[in-house]
């Protein structure tokens, strides 16, 4: 590995975030082309999965890509597609001196073949640069490839004593404006958002993104119905759960609502590699009990509620020992007066 490899790969990984939640079923890849210490091309996978990051970066670099170094967060694809050429073939034609990649593509259609084509063309290949960071950045695609389901983030906004609402159900607002804005940013990075039926009926949440410039990134809306007869995609509007105040405002959004009867049905969500679960307690517990949560976002407000509604119900632990070693803290920061803690499954 050369001295600047980590620095330029970090920049390529930053580009992956621009496509997160918009590229499924393709991975959200980032690519940077560098020559003589200067960036001459950059790209990231576009909405819907095309163009690929390498194709964008090569188009910017043009003929100057010859002899350059290409930094890409995932092995360049090797399989043919009616939507565009294989990125490994594009790179062979461009003739860079070197390709630096963070991860091998787990897709069996590529899985090492992209690197092999580059080697065969005399292009040097370095693998594994910032691999851990790349796995986190492209977790949706990698989880789908490995487990056949979306990567699941569970968000909880709670008091210092672990409550998500007062005993009477009042929950607006536990956290402040900065924490709520961060939640909207997280929503924009997921293809779908899910709440439980109780939360849907009581709070009538909009489940959209209300940050200036990101409104078009509002995710698909899902509701966990706990009703076997209501299968995926059968719910077309909020009034399917019973009429009440607020239904009209929901319908005015003009976005469809889909219902699932069991957390395990998320594997059947087409075009969803990142799922954001917002609650309430029964829904959060159901996903945890099934072992389907990969990432926790805990927004802690500096308040005490006392007798209230706890964040979780029974999650199926057989003993206290079973609770240990399951989560690792990966980030902690202040958002106004609230603290965000991010945990990933160990």
Phi, psi and omega in degrees: 000136180271165189303320185268001186300315181295320181297314182286327177293323177299322177293321177295322178294326176298326179291331180300328183294337179292334181257355184300131180084006184227358189250353184305140009274004178279156177285153177271087186267149172240148183217138179227135177245126187234136177220127181054038177077007182239136178286122180247354178195143176211153180196162175215151182303132185273162180308135183086353174101353179218149352295159175286163182300317182296320180297319178296313183294319179294325178296323177289318185287326181061217183295339180293347179295337179298127179081001182274178173249131180254124176254120183224139188282346179216146178313131179301136185296152181239355184266146180286150179213142176293348182270352180163163182288162176291137183294329177296324177291321177298321180290321177300318179292326183283337176059052170291160179284332190205144174236125179249123184236148178277316187223152167282142180286122178285348178298122186297344178285342177243288171032060177101338182292325177298314177298320182298320179295322178293316177301316183296332180271004179083017179265126179291141182232131172240132183242158171086012179282121183054045183297318181297317178296323179292322178298322178291319184292324182249033186299327181298308180297316183293322178293319178298318179293320185276321189243352178073025179212169177289160169283128188249125172252127176255124180253132176227130173253117189218163177279175179298331179264019170079022179260146177252357178191163170289170182300331180275003178096354181296124182224357183254109003234135176285313181261167183271184186297321182295318178294321180293323177296321178296323176300320178294323175298317178296319177303320183294345183260012180232144178285334183215153179231142186227139172228169177277165182298321180297316178297319181298314183289320185281313188266342184048054183290145179281330176056038179241184177252121182241051173247134182304126179091348181242011183300330182285358180259018177299131185281166170299148183253129180234148176231130174278111191270338186057029182232108185304329184282349181260098183271172183307130174086004185274347184259120186255344181201158183302329183294348174297341178263009183108141183279153179181175180302136177099344181302320183299321180294328178292315183296332182292343179289336177069022179245139185286149175246134181245145180246142171234148185263349185209138180306329182292345179289352180297339178296339181268006180282106180285134178077016179237110175252346178229120180242130181253115180257122184252351176132185004272213189297318181293320179293315178301316181294323180297318179291321178293318181297329179275358181070032186256004181262125181258337187211137179245133170246111179250114177261110184256121178268146181280059180225157173242132182254327181078236179292105182207199180259119182290158183294330186226156170254203178294128177247015171086020179288132178276333179204164179297327179300329180292342182280339185277150174078010183267337187227146174231139180284127180245345179199147175208130182204160176270137174237092188067235178269355183262156177247132174260130173239130180246126179239144173242151180295131183289000000 
